[in-house]
Amino acid sequence: MADRNNRGRGLTDAQAQALTDAAAAAQRYREDLPDAPARPTVDLDSAVAKFLTGMPETGSPEDEVIAHIIRDAEGAIHSMARPSFYGYVLGGSHPVGVAADFLVSAWGQNAGSSFETPAVTGMERAVCDWVIDLLSLPPESGAGLVTGGTVANMVGIMSARHALLAARGWDVEADGLFGAPEFPILIGADAHSAPFAALRYAGLGAARAKRVATDAEGRIKPAALEKALADCDAPPLVVLQAGQINTGAFDPFAELIPLVREKKGWVHVDGAFGLWLAAVPDLRDRLAHVGDADSWAVDLHKWLNAPFDAGMVIVRDRAPLVASMSARGAYLPDTTAHWEPSDSTPELSRRARGIPSYAILRHLGRAGVRELVARHCRLAARIAAKVSAHPGISVLNEIHSNQVAIACGDGPDGDDLTMRVLHRVQDRGKVYPTHGEWAGRKIIRVSVIGYAMQDEDADLLASEIIGAYDVCVNDPA
Ligand SMILES: *Cc1c(COP(=O)(O)O)cnc(C)c1O
């Protein structure tokens, strides 16, 4: 056995082996993924029991720890990176991003400070500039690389909180919210849960937000917003949405944003996945004028397919972003000479989470991003056409982007059938959509977002749903 404490090198043999084995296992995992089941074959309790042992009294060599993780995770990893996963709205962790992510950990940079991390700063600044450019947002905007859509919404809403209260002579960072002037908050009736969580985290209260009526696709009705704004006695925070979770629809920004402007309000857009349609010239009209808002939340681990822990907040005026996030107190450095990452995120110390996104953007280029988003929208329409052509299966939404809301049968009996079809599809282990609720019905919700999804994957999903429907409808057990 080689010397486990070889001080002549930066790594002991066991440490070097651990790194090599992890990389080899990662590669093997992704190579074998096409033949793996779509869902884990090991149940939750058995999987947990492998790891949730008593705290070990004595340690183990590094390579043995990695071998244990690889061995005991076997069968209990969900194939979310495979183009058979249609659940929630999850990217597929693009391999070039995964490879870059290895380096993020290996380099061990604290990306919270630009002064000591020059290479990381270069890559993360590029991600901010490139994403703002791809999404056609104002180039002078401030940006923060955060963990995901929820935190991006939180930071955008906290920037709004700063600006709306500062305009009324209140310093929320110094004096908090007790005794502060109140401002109204308006949000669409079909908004995602994340902005509500963000309102809670920002101390603004989720239940205080007034829900504005939406149409059959979940879009805010301009007349309803106009009426709600007429009742506002102070400049409001208005939360709009680019990409409704069930329908993929977009609020009509061109009509809504000018109404908020008249009231001197702040417009925040939750665009976790939907904002990416702005990168496609042919699809951009669907969210025309989204760039007129004040702040935007977008995920990088959804449509960009970055490995998890990747989101971005973008704020038109960088000052409220820095004022609300900087741990050093309200101050505004020169934006070009100083890009202090920790001034635009809640974290001080953090991993260089922008690097995987940098690698993916380098790999895809503008043309690749465009192709990816356009392909997924095309595949969503393809799936919708195939399943809705089958008698007894209907698609409840128009295809605005990449989301398909599928229901079986009619009415409440249909709900039971829809869930049986979904579970049969999941149990067969070839594809994995998840559930949702839309228009008062239970649905099979399909999100086309994994980087590797192609026509044949979409066709397999459609035939699995149709096949399961045919079995379930003839077997009303
Ligand atoms: C996924 C999603 C979020 C939350 O993003 P996380 O990255 O999961 O925190 C917010 N809004 C919408 C519309 C989403 O689809």
The ligand as a MOL file (V3000), in Angstrom:
LIG
                    3D

  0  0  0     0  0            999 V3000
M  V30 BEGIN CTAB
M  V30 COUNTS 15 15 0 0 0
M  V30 BEGIN ATOM
M  V30 1 C -38.4920 27.0110 -10.2990 0
M  V30 2 C -39.2040 28.2950 -10.1800 0
M  V30 3 C -38.9420 29.1560 -9.1130 0
M  V30 4 C -38.0340 28.7740 -7.9750 0
M  V30 5 O -36.7280 28.5540 -8.4040 0
M  V30 6 P -35.7120 27.6510 -7.5550 0
M  V30 7 O -34.4970 27.6720 -8.3840 0
M  V30 8 O -36.3510 26.3000 -7.4480 0
M  V30 9 O -35.5460 28.2910 -6.2250 0
M  V30 10 C -39.5770 30.3730 -9.0960 0
M  V30 11 N -40.4450 30.7050 -10.0660 0
M  V30 12 C -40.7350 29.9110 -11.0980 0
M  V30 13 C -41.6960 30.3620 -12.1400 0
M  V30 14 C -40.1230 28.6620 -11.1920 0
M  V30 15 O -40.3990 27.8500 -12.2220 0
M  V30 END ATOM
M  V30 BEGIN BOND
M  V30 1 1 1 2
M  V30 2 1 2 3
M  V30 3 2 2 14
M  V30 4 1 3 4
M  V30 5 2 3 10
M  V30 6 1 4 5
M  V30 7 1 5 6
M  V30 8 2 6 7
M  V30 9 1 6 8
M  V30 10 1 6 9
M  V30 11 1 10 11
M  V30 12 2 11 12
M  V30 13 1 12 13
M  V30 14 1 12 14
M  V30 15 1 14 15
M  V30 END BOND
M  V30 END CTAB
M  END
